[in-house]
Amino acid sequence: MGCEKPAEAPADPGTAGLIDDDVSEHLRALGYVAWDEDADPSLSGAVVHDVAAVAPGANLYTNDEDTVLLIDREGALLRSWVLPGRAHCEHAELLSSGLLAVLCEREGLVILEPDGTVALEVPGNVHHDVAELEDGSLLVAVRDEARRYRGRSVVFDSILQVLPDGTTRTFWSSYDQLETLRGLHDQGELDTMPPLRILVHYLWRWVRGKAINDHDYYHLNAVGVLDETSLGRRDGRFRSGNLLISLRNVDTIAILDGDTLEPVWHWGEGTLELPHDPTWLPEGHLLVFDNGTRRGTSRVLEVDPRAGEIVWHYPEGESHSLFSEWRGSSQRLPGGNTLICESERGHVLEVTPEGRVVWEFWNPDLGEKGRKRIYRFTRLPPARVERLLASSAG
């Protein structure tokens, strides 16, 4: 994954162990790739292993370009929505209002009526996730313009609030909260290394013709709102209305107080590796996709946040059957099954609490480049599917 040093190249003076070596720089500045070049073309579409055990509903996802798709458990297309002029639509969310929120990375947020009419467009460098507040406004992860920080061009993330009338405001900024957030995780070399040493390192990269990318400090990749649970009524850290975020590049998920936006809980460093898509479960637990990018195997974890303990995981043991180096998602379904999106392989599986696979989907979008990858894949309950299809039919 890293770049080999030419045999004749002299050593980089005084920068051994710098976090932004070739490998870490690649991790932090990653641009996601849309295709799995090693795909097996014989695997395509839905495979129902146990029809009686599959949770009911239909599945919502995007083609990572300009189309939102809704398919049934057999893989048949129920409805699609095309967004002309868009090229990076990575996630679609069905809102409580029945509208569709579509995140198009670096292009903006688009709100669609069920019939495909554009209700609202919000330009911006949005990415990864969108969440609803009780007042009907939306919270969206956005990437700020790079700024100078300790001799580097560094990117920080913010959360943008989109009001129902389309006006926006910065709701939370990782840069403004940097001193507080740094207390949640170990410090990297960017914060502890003398500025002169950093300068020498990047001058050396420039002399050797290596890319000098913007340093992605946190890589905010999830924004959620906690629902009411019995745990939240007992422990204010987990009360309804608090925010759940994921800071990928420091292996940390955190909960922010819904009023003060100060961190009240965090977990993950030393256990998670570049996590994605933490979600809050009705029993007051967390579900998170742990990519395991450095160890080479992924897993989905259910965590008891009060104890900081893993209470369920898939797959069992040391299995390498699941791996998405980047991206990935998981969803706990009614009845206890878990829907897992192995993004980099364009593969989705539904497993029982015992870890038995009852349903699979292999993205049938195959081409010369391989199989199209899937960032997020969401199972919608039957009642919501019926309303969506009825509304889209006009």
Order of alpha helices (4+ residues) and beta strands (2+ residues): alpha-beta-beta-beta-beta-beta-beta-beta-beta-beta-beta-beta-beta-beta-beta-beta-alpha-alpha-alpha-beta-beta-alpha-beta-beta-beta-beta-beta-beta-beta-beta-beta-beta-beta-beta-beta-beta-alpha
